[in-house]
Amino acid sequence: MKKYITVTLSVLLLSISLFSCDLDINVNPNAATGSVVTPDLILPGALAALAEDINTYNRFGALMVGHLFPGDGVSGFGDLYSYNYTSASDTALWNNAFAHLRDIQDIITVAEENPKYVYFGAAAHVLRAYTYHLLVDEYGDVPYFEGIRGDENISPAFDDDAAVYQAIIEELTDAVATFKAGGTSGEIPLAFSGVSDPLFKGNITKWIQFANNLKLRLLIRATGSEIDNFVQPAFNTFSSEGFLKEDALINPGYNGSSKQNPFYNDYHSAVTGAISSYARFYLPTTYLISFYTGSKLKDDRRGALLYRNYPETPHYQLGKQDEGRPYTPQYVWLESVLKGRDQGFAAFYAFETYFLLAEAALTGHELDGDWKSNYTQGIVSSFRYLESNLGGSLIADADPEADAAAYIEANADSYLANIDKASTTAQRLEAIITQKYLAANLINAHEAWNDFRRTAYPTINNAGRQAELTFASYLSDSPREDKMLVRHVYPQAEYDLNANTPDVGNSFSNPIFWDKN
C-alpha cells in the first residue's frame, strides 16, 4: 500500500512551508506551497492517475480472458502461465492505486474544510469509489474505513469486501446528492473548468451520469451476493439525470511530443516512435479470434478493424507460446482500437452502459429501455467506437447501425449474436456478457475478467484444452474446473508492514464476495 512512505505533493509542500517558518526563513512568493496546491490543481493529476490505474488493471484482465498473450521468444511470465500468482506478482495493481488514493483524499479533506471546493470534493468521492472498486475486484478485503491516513494509522484494519462495496455504492449516491445540491453554505462554489476537469470539462450533469454508471456497474456485480438485500432497493435510487451513453474520456493534455495516452504508449509506440515491448510480443488468442473468423461467430468487419493482416493475424493458446509467433518489431492492433497519441483515455465506455442496462432489465430493473434494445445498442456502440477516428467522427464507409444489423444477420442462427434465438434467461445473459466481452476486446478487459468470474461467461471448456474452446493457460496449475485463478495475493510489503493483512494463501482460493462462478 506504501502508506508509510507515500507523501502527496500538497503534504510535502506544506511540510516544507512549515519547516521554513520554524526557521524564520522568508518564503519565496513564487514557489508553490500547500496553500496553493488546491483541489482544482490536484484533480487533473488524480484523473490522469486513474487512467494509469485503469490501464494497468486492463492489461492484467486482457491476459486473464484471452484478449492477449505473450508470443514465442518472450522471457518471464511464469506466474501467468501457471496462474500461481504470489505476493510478488503484479504489485503495481495494489501499490499504485493506494498511492493515488492519497491525492484523492487530499481533495476530499480540503473540500470538507472549504465549501468553495464542494464540486471537487464530490468528484473526488466518485474517483475514490472507482479506485476502491478496482482494488476490491482484484483483492477482496481492503483497508477502506481506516485507510489513507498516513502516519495516523500505518497498520489499518482490512474491511470485508462486501461491506466496502456497500460503502462505495453509498459514497456514489452521496456524491450525486452533493453535485445536485451545489453550494449550500452561502459561498459560491468554484466551478470546474476545462483545465481543472479533464474528464467532463465542467459538465456537472455528466459527472452525475458517470457516478450513476459506476453505481450501476457495482449493483449489477453485487446482485445475488450476500448484500443483495441492500442491492435490490438500491436500484431505485438512481438520480433523474440518468446514465452516460457516451465514452467518458480523460484527457489532461495527452500529446505526441511528451505525455501521450498510456494505452497507446503500451500497445503501439513511445513518443519517439519506438514500438513498445507489449506491442511487439502480445498476440490475440485462438479462443478470441474464433469469435471473428466463423468458428464461433462470423465478424469480419470488426476483425478487420481490430487486427493487422486479419484473418491471417497470428493467434495461439496461452501456455503454448512455443507455437506462437516469435518476438518481432510489429504490433498486431490497428488504429481503430489504438486511435492516437493524444486520444483521451476511456474511464467508461458507452457499450458497457448499454450492456449493463440490458442486464439490469433482464433481471427485473428496467431503468432505461428494455433488455433487447439495450443489448442491440451495446453492439452498435462497439461498432461506433471502432469506426470512429481520433476526432470522434466516423471513418469513411462506416455505418454502425447498419454494420451491427449485418453482423446480427450474419449470425442469425446463434443466440450469442441474434438474441431472438435465446429462449431462456440464461441464454440471454450469456449473449449479453459474450457481446460485452467482444466489445471490451483489449480496451476494457478488466471488466470482461470480472464478468467471467461473476457469470462464467463467455463459456469455456477445458476438456482436451483445445485452443478454440478455452482461454485458460495450457500450463495452468489451478485445481479448479475452469483452470483459472480467482484473485490476486496481497503484495509482500503489506504482509511485512501490516499485521492485519489477510493471509489468503494463493490465487486459487478465497474468491471475491460477488464471484458466483
C-alpha positions in Angstrom: 0.0 0.0 0.0 3.0 2.3 0.6 1.0 4.4 3.0 4.1 4.7 5.2 6.3 6.3 2.6 4.0 7.9 0.0 3.6 11.6 0.6 1.4 13.7 -1.7 2.6 16.9 -3.2 0.4 19.1 -1.1 1.5 17.4 2.1 5.2 17.6 1.2 5.0 21.3 0.2 3.1 22.2 3.3 5.7 20.5 5.4 8.4 22.4 3.7 6.5 25.6 4.3 6.0 25.0 8.0 9.7 24.0 8.4 10.7 27.3 6.8 8.5 29.2 9.2 10.1 27.5 12.2 13.5 28.6 10.9 12.2 32.1 10.2 13.3 32.0 6.6 11.4 34.1 4.1 9.1 32.1 1.9 9.6 32.5 -1.9 6.3 34.0 -3.0 6.7 32.4 -6.4 7.1 28.9 -5.1 4.1 26.5 -4.7 3.1 25.8 -1.1 0.4 23.8 0.5 -2.0 26.8 0.5 -1.9 27.0 -3.3 -1.8 23.3 -4.2 -5.6 23.3 -4.2 -8.2 20.8 -5.4 -8.5 22.5 -8.8 -4.8 21.8 -9.3 -4.8 18.3 -7.8 -7.9 16.9 -9.7 -6.3 16.8 -13.2 -3.4 14.7 -11.8 -5.8 12.5 -9.9 -7.8 11.8 -13.1 -4.5 11.1 -15.0 -3.5 8.7 -12.3 -6.9 7.0 -12.5 -6.3 6.5 -16.2 -2.9 4.9 -15.4 -4.6 2.6 -12.8 -7.3 1.5 -15.2 -4.7 0.8 -17.9 -2.8 -1.4 -15.5 -5.9 -3.4 -14.5 -7.0 -3.6 -18.1 -3.7 -5.2 -19.1 -3.9 -7.8 -16.4 -7.6 -8.5 -17.3 -6.7 -8.9 -21.0 -4.2 -11.7 -20.1 -6.8 -13.4 -18.0 -9.6 -13.6 -20.6 -7.6 -14.3 -23.7 -7.6 -10.8 -25.3 -3.9 -11.2 -25.5 -1.0 -13.4 -24.5 2.8 -13.2 -24.9 4.2 -14.9 -28.1 7.2 -17.1 -28.5 10.6 -15.9 -27.5 9.4 -13.7 -24.6 11.0 -14.4 -21.3 9.3 -14.3 -17.9 5.5 -14.6 -17.4 6.0 -17.8 -15.3 3.2 -16.9 -12.9 0.9 -16.1 -15.9 1.5 -19.5 -17.5 0.8 -21.3 -14.2 -1.7 -18.8 -12.7 0.2 -19.5 -9.5 0.4 -15.8 -8.5 2.3 -14.9 -5.4 2.8 -11.8 -3.2 5.5 -10.7 -5.7 3.1 -10.7 -8.7 1.8 -7.5 -10.3 2.2 -5.5 -7.2 1.6 -2.3 -9.1 -2.1 -3.1 -9.1 -2.2 -2.5 -5.4 0.7 -0.1 -4.8 -0.2 2.5 -7.5 -3.9 2.6 -6.6 -3.2 3.3 -3.0 -0.6 5.9 -3.8 -3.1 7.7 -6.0 -5.8 7.5 -3.4 -3.7 9.8 -1.2 -4.2 12.7 -3.7 -7.9 11.9 -4.0 -8.2 12.1 -0.2 -6.4 15.4 -0.2 -9.1 16.9 -2.4 -11.8 15.5 -0.1 -10.1 16.8 3.0 -9.8 20.3 1.6 -13.4 20.3 0.3 -14.7 19.3 3.7 -12.9 22.3 5.2 -13.7 24.8 2.5 -17.2 24.8 0.9 -15.7 26.6 -2.1 -14.4 23.2 -3.4 -17.7 21.3 -3.0 -17.8 20.1 -6.6 -14.2 19.0 -6.5 -15.0 17.0 -3.3 -17.9 15.3 -5.0 -15.7 14.4 -8.0 -13.0 13.1 -5.6 -15.6 10.8 -3.9 -16.5 9.4 -7.3 -12.8 8.7 -8.1 -12.3 7.2 -4.7 -15.3 4.8 -5.2 -13.9 3.9 -8.7 -10.4 3.2 -7.3 -11.6 1.2 -4.4 -13.8 -1.0 -6.6 -10.8 -1.8 -8.8 -9.0 -2.9 -5.6 -11.9 -4.9 -4.2 -12.5 -6.7 -7.5 -8.9 -7.9 -7.6 -8.1 -8.4 -3.9 -11.3 -8.7 -1.9 -10.9 -7.2 1.6 -9.1 -3.8 1.6 -8.5 -1.1 4.2 -11.3 1.4 3.4 -12.6 2.8 6.7 -9.2 3.2 8.3 -7.1 3.5 5.1 -5.3 6.5 3.6 -4.5 8.1 6.9 -0.7 8.1 6.6 1.1 8.4 9.9 -2.2 8.4 11.9 -2.6 4.7 11.2 0.1 2.8 9.2 -1.5 -0.6 10.0 -5.2 -0.1 9.2 -7.7 -2.9 9.5 -8.8 -4.7 6.4 -12.6 -4.3 5.8 -14.8 -7.0 4.4 -15.1 -6.7 0.7 -18.9 -6.8 0.6 -19.0 -4.1 3.3 -16.7 -1.9 1.2 -18.8 -2.4 -1.9 -21.9 -1.3 0.0 -20.0 1.7 1.4 -18.7 2.9 -2.1 -22.2 2.5 -3.6 -23.5 4.7 -0.8 -20.5 7.1 -1.5 -21.6 7.4 -5.1 -25.1 8.1 -4.1 -23.9 10.8 -1.7 -21.6 12.3 -4.4 -24.6 12.7 -6.7 -26.6 14.4 -4.0 -23.7 16.8 -3.4 -23.4 17.6 -7.1 -27.1 18.3 -7.3 -27.2 20.4 -4.1 -24.2 22.5 -5.2 -23.2 25.2 -2.7 -25.4 25.3 0.4 -23.2 27.3 2.7 -23.8 30.6 1.1 -20.4 30.6 -0.6 -20.5 30.3 -4.4 -18.7 27.1 -5.2 -15.7 27.2 -7.5 -16.8 25.9 -10.9 -14.9 23.3 -12.9 -13.0 24.5 -16.0 -11.6 22.7 -19.0 -8.2 22.7 -17.3 -9.3 21.6 -13.8 -11.7 19.0 -15.1 -10.1 17.0 -17.9 -12.9 14.5 -17.9 -16.1 16.4 -18.5 -14.9 20.0 -18.8 -17.1 21.3 -16.1 -20.3 19.5 -17.1 -21.9 18.6 -13.7 -24.7 16.6 -15.4 -22.1 14.3 -17.0 -20.4 13.8 -13.6 -23.7 12.7 -12.1 -24.4 10.3 -15.0 -20.9 9.0 -14.7 -21.5 8.3 -11.0 -24.8 6.6 -12.0 -22.9 4.4 -14.4 -20.4 3.3 -11.8 -23.2 2.6 -9.3 -25.0 0.5 -11.9 -21.8 -1.5 -12.6 -21.4 -2.2 -8.9 -25.1 -3.1 -8.2 -25.1 -5.5 -11.2 -22.0 -7.1 -9.9 -23.3 -7.5 -6.3 -26.7 -8.8 -7.4 -27.4 -12.1 -5.7 -24.5 -11.7 -3.3 -24.5 -11.5 0.5 -25.6 -7.9 0.3 -28.5 -8.5 -2.1 -30.9 -7.1 0.4 -29.1 -3.8 0.1 -28.6 -4.1 -3.6 -32.2 -4.6 -4.8 -33.7 -1.5 -3.3 -30.6 0.5 -4.4 -31.7 0.0 -8.0 -34.4 2.5 -7.2 -32.0 5.3 -6.0 -30.6 6.5 -9.3 -30.9 10.2 -9.9 -33.1 11.6 -12.7 -30.1 12.6 -14.8 -29.9 9.0 -15.9 -26.8 7.4 -17.4 -23.9 8.5 -19.5 -24.3 7.0 -23.0 -21.0 8.3 -24.5 -17.4 7.3 -23.9 -16.1 9.1 -20.8 -12.7 10.2 -21.9 -10.0 11.5 -19.5 -7.6 13.9 -21.4 -5.3 16.0 -19.2 -3.4 17.1 -22.3 -2.1 13.9 -23.9 0.1 14.7 -26.9 2.6 13.2 -29.3 5.7 15.0 -28.0 5.9 14.5 -24.2 3.0 12.7 -22.5 0.7 10.5 -24.6 -2.3 8.3 -23.9 -1.0 5.4 -21.7 -2.9 2.9 -23.7 -1.3 4.0 -27.0 2.0 4.1 -25.2 1.7 0.4 -24.2 0.2 -1.1 -27.3 1.7 1.0 -30.1 4.8 3.1 -29.6 6.6 5.7 -27.5 6.5 9.4 -28.4 9.9 8.8 -30.0 8.3 6.3 -32.4 9.9 3.3 -30.9 7.5 0.4 -30.9 6.6 -0.7 -27.4 7.6 -4.0 -25.9 4.0 -5.0 -25.4 3.1 -4.2 -29.0 6.0 -6.4 -30.1 5.1 -9.6 -28.2 1.4 -9.6 -27.4 -1.0 -11.5 -29.6 -4.7 -12.4 -29.5 -5.6 -16.0 -28.5 -7.2 -18.6 -30.8 -10.2 -18.6 -28.5 -10.8 -14.9 -29.1 -10.1 -14.9 -32.8 -12.7 -17.7 -33.3 -15.4 -15.2 -32.5 -14.4 -13.3 -35.6 -13.4 -15.9 -38.2 -16.5 -18.1 -38.0 -15.6 -20.9 -35.7 -18.0 -19.5 -33.1 -19.3 -16.3 -34.8 -18.6 -14.5 -38.0 -17.4 -10.9 -37.6 -15.1 -9.9 -40.4 -15.9 -6.2 -40.1 -14.7 -5.9 -36.5 -11.9 -8.4 -37.1 -10.5 -6.2 -39.9 -10.9 -3.1 -37.8 -9.0 -4.6 -34.9 -6.2 -6.6 -36.4 -3.4 -6.2 -38.8 -3.5 -8.9 -41.6 -6.8 -10.2 -40.5 -7.8 -13.0 -40.9 -4.2 -14.1 -41.0 -3.3 -12.5 -37.7 -1.2 -14.9 -35.7 -3.1 -16.5 -32.7 -2.3 -19.3 -30.4 -3.1 -20.5 -26.8 -1.6 -19.2 -23.6 0.9 -21.7 -22.3 1.7 -23.0 -25.8 3.8 -19.9 -26.6 6.5 -22.0 -28.2 3.9 -22.5 -31.1 3.4 -18.7 -31.3 4.8 -16.0 -33.5 8.4 -15.1 -32.5 9.1 -11.8 -30.8 9.1 -9.3 -33.7 9.0 -5.5 -34.0 5.5 -5.2 -35.3 2.2 -4.7 -33.4 -1.0 -6.5 -34.4 -3.6 -3.9 -33.4 -4.8 -1.2 -35.8 -5.6 2.5 -35.3 -9.3 1.7 -34.9 -8.7 0.5 -31.4 -5.5 2.4 -30.7 -6.8 5.8 -32.1 -3.8 8.1 -31.4 -1.2 9.5 -29.1 -3.5 12.4 -28.0 -6.7 10.3 -27.7 -8.5 10.6 -24.4 -8.4 7.6 -22.1 -11.8 6.0 -21.5 -12.9 5.7 -17.9 -16.2 4.3 -19.1 -17.3 3.1 -22.5 -20.8 3.7 -24.0 -21.1 0.0 -24.9 -20.7 -1.0 -21.3 -23.5 1.3 -20.2 -25.9 -0.3 -22.7 -24.9 -3.9 -21.8 -25.3 -3.1 -18.1 -28.8 -1.6 -18.7 -29.6 -4.7 -20.7 -28.6 -7.0 -17.8 -30.5 -4.8 -15.3 -33.7 -5.0 -17.4 -33.2 -8.8 -17.8 -33.2 -9.2 -14.0 -36.2 -7.0 -13.4 -34.8 -3.5 -13.3 -35.8 -1.7 -16.4 -34.0 1.6 -15.7 -33.8 3.0 -19.3 -35.2 0.8 -22.0 -35.8 -2.9 -22.3 -33.1 -5.6 -22.3 -33.2 -6.3 -26.1 -33.0 -2.6 -27.2 -30.0 -2.0 -24.9 -28.4 -5.2 -26.0 -28.6 -4.1 -29.6 -27.3 -0.6 -28.8 -24.4 -2.2 -27.0 -23.4 -3.9 -30.2 -24.0 -0.7 -32.2 -21.8 1.2 -29.7 -19.0 -1.3 -30.2 -19.0 -0.7 -33.9 -19.3 3.0 -33.4 -16.2 3.1 -31.2 -14.1 1.1 -33.7 -15.4 3.1 -36.7 -14.6 6.4 -35.2 -11.4 8.3 -35.8 -9.4 10.2 -33.3 -11.6 13.3 -33.5 -14.7 11.2 -32.9 -16.3 11.4 -36.4 -16.9 8.2 -38.3 -14.4 6.9 -40.7 -15.2 6.5 -44.4 -17.9 4.0 -45.3 -18.8 3.5 -41.6 -22.4 2.9 -40.5 -22.6 1.5 -37.0 -26.3 0.8 -37.1 -26.2 -1.0 -40.4 -23.0 -2.8 -39.6 -24.4 -4.1 -36.3 -27.6 -5.2 -38.1 -25.5 -7.0 -40.7 -23.4 -8.7 -38.0 -26.6 -10.0 -36.3 -28.0 -11.2 -39.6 -24.8 -13.0 -40.5 -25.1 -14.9 -37.2 -28.9 -15.3 -37.3 -28.7 -18.9 -36.1 -26.7 -18.2 -33.0 -28.3 -16.8 -29.8 -24.9 -15.3 -28.9 -25.5 -12.7 -31.6 -29.1 -12.9 -32.6 -30.7 -12.7 -29.1 -34.1 -13.5 -30.6 -32.8 -17.1 -30.7 -32.2 -17.1 -26.9 -35.1 -19.0 -25.4 -34.1 -18.8 -21.7 -32.9 -16.1 -19.3 -29.6 -17.9 -19.0 -29.1 -17.8 -22.8 -30.0 -14.1 -22.9 -27.5 -13.3 -20.1 -24.8 -15.4 -21.9 -25.4 -13.4 -25.1 -25.2 -10.0 -23.2 -22.0 -11.0 -21.5 -20.4 -12.6 -24.6 -21.1 -9.5 -26.6 -19.8 -7.3 -23.8 -16.6 -9.5 -23.8 -16.1 -8.9 -27.5 -16.8 -5.1 -27.3 -14.3 -5.0 -24.4 -11.6 -6.7 -26.5 -8.2 -5.2 -25.3 -9.8 -1.9 -24.2 -12.0 -2.8 -21.2 -10.6 -6.3 -20.4 -10.7 -6.0 -16.6 -14.4 -5.7 -16.8 -14.5 -8.8 -19.0 -12.5 -10.6 -16.4 -14.8 -9.5 -13.6 -17.8 -10.7 -15.7 -16.3 -14.1 -16.3 -15.7 -14.7 -12.6 -19.2 -13.5 -11.8 -21.2 -15.3 -14.6 -18.8 -17.9 -16.1 -19.5 -16.2 -19.5 -18.2 -16.3 -22.1 -18.3 -20.1 -21.9 -15.0 -22.0 -21.9 -14.4 -25.8 -22.0 -11.1 -27.2 -20.8 -11.8 -30.8 -22.0 -8.7 -31.6 -24.1 -7.5 -28.0 -23.6 -8.4 -27.1 -27.2 -7.4 -23.6 -28.1 -10.7 -22.6 -29.7 -12.6 -23.7 -26.6 -10.7 -22.1 -23.8 -8.6 -19.0 -22.9 -7.2 -20.8 -19.8 -3.5 -21.4 -19.9 -2.4 -24.8 -21.1 0.1 -24.9 -18.3 -2.3 -23.8 -15.5 -1.7 -25.1 -12.0 -5.3 -24.3 -11.0 -7.2 -27.1 -9.3 -10.4 -25.6 -10.5 -12.5 -27.0 -13.3 -12.2 -23.8 -15.3 -8.4 -23.9 -14.7 -8.4 -20.2 -13.7 -7.4 -18.2 -10.7 -9.9 -16.1 -8.7 -7.9 -13.3 -7.2 -4.6 -11.6 -6.5 -2.4 -12.2 -3.5 -1.6 -9.1 -1.4 1.9 -7.6 -2.0 4.7 -8.8 0.3 5.2 -5.3 1.6 1.7 -5.4 3.1 2.5 -8.7 4.9 5.8 -7.3 6.2 4.4 -4.0 7.5 0.8 -4.5 8.4 -0.1 -7.5 10.6 -3.8 -7.0 9.6 -3.2 -8.2 6.1 -5.3 -11.3 5.4 -3.4 -14.5 4.7 -5.1 -15.6 1.5 -2.6 -18.3 0.7 -2.8 -18.5 -3.0 -4.6 -17.2 -6.1 -7.0 -20.2 -6.4 -9.0 -19.7 -3.2 -10.8 -17.0 -1.3 -12.8 -15.6 -4.2 -14.3 -12.1 -4.2 -17.7 -11.9 -2.5 -19.6 -11.5 -5.8 -17.8 -14.4 -7.5 -20.6 -16.9 -8.2 -18.6 -18.9 -10.8 
